[in-house]
Amino acid sequence: MNFVLHGAPVSAGISIGQAHLVSSARMEVAHYEIPDNAVQGEIFRLEAAIARAKQELSALENQIPRGAPGEFGAFINLHRMILDDSSLSQAPKALIRERRCNAEWALVQQMEKLAEQFEAMEDAYLRERRQDIEQAVERLLKALAGGQSLPEPPPSAEKDLIVVAHDLSPADMLLFKRHRFGAFVTDVGGVTSHTAIVARSLDIPAIVGLHHARDMIREGDTLIVDGTQGVLVVDPDPLVLAEYRLRQSQHGLERQKLKRLRSTPSATLDGTPVELFANIELPQDTVEVKEAGAMGIGLFRTEFLFMNRKDLPSEDEQFEAYRDVARAMQGAPVVIRTLDIGADKAIGGGAQPHMPNPALGLRAIRYCLAEPQVFLAQLRAILRASKFGCVRILLPMLAHAHEIAQALALVKQARQQLQDKGLAYEPGVEVGGMIEIPAAALALPMFMKKLDFLSLGTNDLIQYTLAIDRTDDAVAHLYDPLHPAVLHLIAQVIRTANRAGTPVAVCGEMAGEPSLVRLLLGLGLRNFSMHPAQLLAIKERVLRTNLAQAQPLAQRVLRQPDPARARVLLAKLNA
């Protein structure tokens, strides 16, 4: 039976193949009473299941290929920590003793209790962590039943298989790396879920939030996954199948054509040069940066070195990471953003303070200034790496003059500490600031007096300007880069910086959106930084842009108070 389902697109592309069903994550668990003399045996069953689940995670960890995204190991560590936590390792034992119940039922009761606590949390990202609890319990339930957490696929045609599941654990997603599935779709999950992040890292089409796909699809059904539009077509008729095969072929051809632009100088049709840089999270990402032909790294998100671990990385560990990136880029600029932790990004090395609204709390530069020893260690590591390439320091989430003064004082202190130890560094390292809070955009001259360059973080700038949590699906439709207030702030920052001769870049998601390239160029932007996979598509748009035509149309978009009308003008700009 032919039908179409719509969900949330989390990884672009088109995949066509046969459905491979994975057992529903939330299995029905029987509840039965056990005699007193069997209680200890039931507890032993639970302990054995926990041990088996940990062994399974260790086996998955050993299968991680070299060069795989760092998220893989982080997700395994997270599930290992959940299994070690007393709320799962001890609380069900108490329930078994008190209620004389079977281990499966005790586990599910504790899972439901924890799920309710996470569901009540205001932060959307933390609410989604409820899924990690459930996935860990599901692994234990399958261990108790003597089964695997994710069935092995049939040995043939793996790349043509599309996994259909109620939910998937990020640890189970390692099988995607080993078996090269074509795509996956799930009933639950959000665009910020760990599973979605892994899908994007693997660059395979994926859709989440389909609600009832697992129950409606049969093993072997022909599926079309449009990860760009969030559309799942089940048992398509021949015409639809032919249409999507054509789209899939065209998508592949377009990606191949873009590779020809790798060494082409980035400039508009009238010869205006445009700098295209790449954003990275981990040192190994430099391979993709060089393959894309980026002019350098415009944003190294160093917080990924700090996340999903029990301790903080040492100064030497950080230095080696920054040095490796600087060496790999062979003299091309490397902009290293200092620790931007907080909101939806937590680190180890101590308990994280509870904040009613993490996005507005102790995060980024606020955290660094509150923890000067952590900040100084990172600054020393960055400065030491500056001897191996063109390294620059970028300070996140600035809003006040005293934050800049304190940060620069700590940079000076870090330099002095290196001198005292006789450690080499480049004395002329430039220090820039992120403009991602409306207050910073409106008080820009104050920042330009102290900083060498600026970088517009459009993700947070939009979030803070429109009072929208960008990780919350309930308000995602209100997240609008074409809102007049957002555009005016961006235009004002670019215009003010250009007049003063201060280098300015955009490193947020807007920089990697082809439909916004001409608008940003027309507003005066000449430096874009984005994920390496987006760079060649952006370069193609730059190469086809006539600035003389783009500038007046961009100003018309800027003057338009109605976002709907602004989109019409934007379409004309991109025609």
Residue pairs with C-beta under 8 A, 6 or more apart in sequence:
1 234
1 235
2 233
2 234
2 235
2 236
2 237
2 240
3 216
3 234
3 235
4 231
4 232
4 233
4 234
5 210
5 211
5 212
5 213
5 216
5 231
5 232
5 234
6 210
6 230
6 231
6 232
7 185
7 207
7 208
7 209
7 210
7 211
7 213
7 230
7 232
8 189
8 190
8 191
8 207
8 208
8 209
8 230
8 473
9 206
9 207
9 226
9 227
9 228
9 229
9 230
10 189
10 191
10 196
10 199
10 200
10 206
10 207
10 208
10 227
11 196
11 199
11 200
11 202
11 203
11 204
11 205
11 206
11 227
12 205
12 227
12 228
13 183
13 203
13 204
13 205
13 227
13 228
13 251
14 205
14 224
14 225
14 226
14 227
14 228
14 244
14 247
14 248
14 251
15 162
15 182
15 183
15 204
15 205
15 224
15 225
15 227
15 248
16 160
16 182
16 222
16 223
16 224
16 225
16 241
16 244
16 245
16 248
17 157
17 159
17 160
17 161
17 162
17 182
17 183
17 222
17 223
18 157
18 160
18 161
18 162
18 220
18 221
18 222
18 223
19 161
19 162
19 164
19 217
19 218
19 219
19 220
19 221
19 222
19 223
20 153
20 154
20 161
20 162
20 163
20 164
20 181
20 219
21 164
21 165
21 214
21 217
21 218
21 219
22 150
22 151
22 163
22 164
22 165
22 166
22 168
22 214
23 151
24 165
24 166
24 214
25 134
25 135
25 138
25 165
25 166
25 167
25 168
26 134
26 138
26 166
26 167
27 138
27 141
29 104
29 105
29 107
29 108
29 141
30 102
30 104
30 105
31 101
31 102
31 105
32 101
32 102
32 105
33 99
33 100
33 101
34 42
34 96
34 100
34 101
34 102
35 100
36 100
39 96
39 97
39 100
42 96
42 102
42 103
43 93
43 96
43 97
43 103
45 103
45 144
46 92
46 93
46 96
46 103
46 106
46 107
46 140
46 144
48 143
49 103
49 140
49 143
49 144
50 83
50 88
50 89
50 140
50 143
52 143
53 83
53 136
53 139
53 140
53 143
54 80
54 83
56 139
56 143
56 148
56 149
57 76
57 79
57 80
57 83
57 171
60 76
60 171
60 172
60 174
61 73
61 76
63 174
63 177
63 178
64 72
64 73
64 174
64 177
65 177
67 284
67 287
68 177
69 198
69 201
69 202
69 282
70 281
70 282
70 284
70 304
71 170
71 194
71 197
71 198
71 201
72 170
72 173
72 174
72 177
72 198
73 308
74 307
74 308
74 309
75 169
75 170
75 171
75 173
75 194
75 198
75 308
76 171
76 174
77 308
77 309
78 132
78 170
78 194
78 308
79 132
79 135
79 136
79 139
79 169
79 170
79 171
82 88
82 132
82 133
82 136
83 89
83 136
83 139
83 140
87 110
87 114
88 107
88 110
88 111
88 114
88 133
88 136
88 137
88 140
91 110
92 103
92 106
92 107
92 109
92 110
93 106
95 101
95 106
95 109
95 110
96 102
96 103
96 106
99 106
103 144
104 141
104 144
107 137
107 140
107 141
107 144
108 137
108 141
110 137
111 133
111 134
111 137
114 130
114 133
115 130
115 133
115 134
118 126
118 127
118 129
118 130
118 133
119 127
119 130
121 127
122 356
122 357
123 344
123 358
123 469
123 471
124 190
124 192
124 469
124 471
124 472
124 473
124 474
125 192
125 343
125 344
125 471
126 344
128 189
128 190
128 192
128 193
131 167
131 188
131 189
131 193
131 194
131 195
132 169
132 170
132 194
134 167
135 167
135 168
135 169
135 170
135 171
135 172
136 169
138 149
138 167
138 169
139 149
139 169
139 171
142 148
142 149
143 149
149 169
149 171
149 172
150 168
150 169
150 172
150 175
152 175
153 161
153 175
153 179
153 181
154 161
158 179
158 180
158 181
159 180
159 181
159 182
160 182
161 179
161 181
161 182
162 181
162 182
162 183
162 184
162 185
162 223
162 225
163 176
163 181
163 183
163 184
163 185
164 184
164 185
164 186
164 213
164 214
164 217
164 223
165 184
165 185
165 186
165 187
165 214
166 186
166 187
166 188
166 214
167 186
167 187
167 188
167 189
167 195
168 184
168 186
168 195
169 195
170 194
170 195
170 197
170 198
173 195
173 198
173 199
173 202
175 181
176 184
176 198
176 202
176 204
177 202
181 204
182 204
182 205
182 225
183 204
183 205
183 206
183 223
183 225
183 227
184 199
184 204
184 206
185 206
185 207
185 208
185 210
185 213
185 223
185 225
185 232
186 195
186 207
186 208
186 209
186 210
186 213
186 214
187 209
187 210
187 211
187 212
187 213
187 214
188 208
188 209
188 211
189 195
189 196
189 208
189 209
190 196
190 208
190 209
190 471
190 473
191 208
191 473
191 476
192 344
192 471
193 208
195 208
196 206
196 208
199 206
200 206
203 533
204 227
205 225
205 226
205 227
205 228
206 225
206 227
207 225
207 226
207 227
207 230
207 231
207 232
209 473
210 232
213 232
216 234
217 223
217 234
221 234
221 235
222 234
222 235
222 236
222 241
223 232
223 233
223 234
224 231
224 232
224 233
224 236
224 240
224 241
224 244
225 232
226 232
226 233
226 244
233 240
233 244
236 244
258 536
258 537
258 539
258 540
259 536
261 293
261 536
261 539
261 540
261 543
262 291
262 292
262 293
262 536
263 293
264 293
264 539
264 543
265 273
266 273
266 274
266 275
266 276
266 295
266 539
266 542
266 543
267 273
267 274
267 542
267 543
268 274
268 521
268 542
268 543
268 545
268 546
268 547
269 543
269 544
269 545
269 546
269 547
270 546
270 547
270 548
272 526
272 547
273 526
274 521
274 526
274 527
274 528
274 542
275 295
275 505
275 526
275 527
275 528
276 294
276 295
276 528
276 529
276 530
276 535
276 538
276 539
276 542
277 294
277 295
277 296
277 297
277 298
277 299
277 333
277 335
277 505
277 507
277 527
277 528
277 529
277 530
278 285
278 288
278 289
278 292
278 294
278 296
278 297
278 298
278 529
278 530
278 531
278 532
278 535
279 297
279 298
279 299
279 300
279 301
279 507
279 529
279 530
279 531
279 532
280 286
280 288
280 289
280 297
280 299
280 300
280 301
280 325
280 532
281 300
281 301
281 304
282 304
282 305
282 321
283 321
283 324
283 325
283 328
285 532
286 297
286 324
286 325
286 328
286 329
288 532
288 533
289 297
289 329
289 532
290 328
290 329
291 532
292 532
292 533
292 535
292 536
293 535
293 536
293 539
294 332
294 532
294 535
295 332
295 333
296 329
296 332
296 333
296 334
296 335
296 390
297 325
297 329
297 332
297 333
297 334
297 335
297 529
298 333
298 335
298 455
298 505
298 507
298 527
298 528
298 529
299 335
299 337
299 394
299 455
299 507
299 529
300 322
300 325
300 334
300 335
300 336
300 337
301 337
301 340
302 318
302 322
302 336
302 337
302 338
302 339
302 340
302 378
303 339
303 340
303 341
303 345
303 347
305 313
305 317
305 318
305 321
306 312
306 313
306 339
306 341
306 347
306 348
306 349
307 345
307 346
307 347
307 348
308 348
309 347
309 348
309 349
310 348
310 349
311 348
311 349
312 347
312 348
312 349
312 374
313 321
314 377
315 377
315 378
315 380
315 381
316 381
318 377
318 378
318 381
318 382
319 380
319 381
319 384
319 385
322 334
322 336
322 381
322 382
322 384
322 385
322 391
323 384
323 385
323 388
325 334
325 336
325 385
325 389
326 334
326 385
326 386
326 388
326 389
326 390
326 391
327 388
327 389
329 389
329 390
330 389
331 389
331 390
332 389
332 390
333 390
333 392
334 389
334 390
334 391
334 392
335 392
335 393
335 394
335 432
335 455
335 529
336 382
336 385
336 391
336 392
336 393
336 394
337 394
337 395
337 396
337 434
338 365
338 368
338 375
338 378
338 379
338 382
338 393
338 394
338 395
338 396
339 364
339 367
339 368
339 374
339 375
339 378
340 363
340 364
340 396
340 397
341 347
341 363
341 364
341 367
342 355
342 358
342 359
342 361
342 362
342 363
342 364
342 366
342 367
343 358
343 359
343 361
343 363
344 358
344 359
344 471
346 352
353 362
355 361
355 362
359 463
359 464
359 469
362 370
363 397
364 396
364 397
365 395
365 396
365 397
365 398
365 403
365 407
366 397
366 403
368 374
368 375
368 378
368 407
369 375
369 403
369 406
369 407
369 410
372 410
375 410
376 410
376 413
376 414
376 417
379 393
379 410
379 411
379 414
380 414
380 417
380 418
380 423
382 391
382 393
382 429
383 411
383 414
383 415
383 418
383 425
383 426
383 429
384 418
384 423
384 424
384 425
385 391
386 425
386 426
386 429
387 424
387 425
387 426
391 426
391 429
392 429
392 430
392 431
392 432
392 452
392 453
393 411
393 429
393 430
393 431
393 432
394 431
394 432
394 433
394 434
394 455
395 403
395 404
395 407
395 431
395 432
395 433
395 434
395 451
396 434
396 436
396 457
397 434
397 436
397 437
397 460
398 404
398 407
398 433
398 434
398 435
398 437
398 440
398 447
399 437
399 439
399 440
400 439
401 446
401 450
404 433
404 447
404 450
404 451
405 450
407 431
408 431
408 450
411 431
415 425
415 427
418 424
418 425
430 452
430 453
431 451
431 452
432 451
432 452
432 453
432 454
432 455
432 503
433 440
433 447
433 451
433 454
433 455
434 440
434 454
434 455
434 456
434 457
435 441
435 444
435 447
435 454
435 455
435 456
435 457
435 461
435 493
436 456
436 457
436 458
436 459
436 460
436 461
436 464
436 508
437 460
437 461
437 464
438 461
438 464
438 465
438 489
440 447
441 461
441 489
441 490
441 492
441 493
442 489
442 492
444 454
444 492
444 493
444 496
444 497
445 496
445 500
447 454
448 454
448 496
448 497
448 500
448 502
451 502
452 502
452 503
453 502
453 503
453 504
453 505
454 493
454 497
454 502
454 503
454 504
454 505
455 504
455 505
455 506
455 507
455 529
456 490
456 493
456 494
456 504
456 505
456 506
456 507
456 508
457 507
457 508
458 481
458 486
458 490
458 506
458 507
458 508
458 509
458 510
458 511
459 470
459 508
459 509
460 508
461 486
461 489
461 490
461 508
462 468
462 470
462 479
462 480
462 481
462 483
462 486
462 508
463 469
463 470
463 479
465 483
465 485
465 486
465 489
466 478
466 479
466 480
466 483
466 485
466 486
468 475
468 478
468 479
469 475
470 476
470 479
480 486
480 563
481 487
481 510
481 513
481 516
482 557
482 563
482 566
482 567
482 570
483 563
484 560
484 561
484 563
484 566
487 557
487 558
487 566
488 558
490 506
490 510
490 520
490 523
491 523
491 524
491 558
493 504
494 504
494 520
494 523
494 524
494 525
495 523
495 524
497 503
497 504
498 504
498 524
503 527
504 525
504 527
505 511
505 525
505 527
505 528
505 529
506 520
506 525
506 527
506 528
506 529
507 529
507 530
510 516
510 520
511 520
511 528
511 529
511 530
511 538
512 528
512 530
512 531
512 534
512 535
512 538
514 537
514 538
514 540
514 541
515 570
515 574
516 570
517 528
517 538
517 541
517 542
517 545
518 541
518 545
518 550
518 553
518 554
518 573
518 574
519 550
519 554
519 557
519 570
519 573
520 528
521 542
521 545
521 547
521 550
521 554
522 547
522 550
522 551
522 552
522 553
522 554
522 555
522 557
522 573
523 554
523 558
528 538
530 538
550 573
553 569
553 572
553 573
554 573
556 569
557 566
557 569
557 570
557 573
560 566
560 569
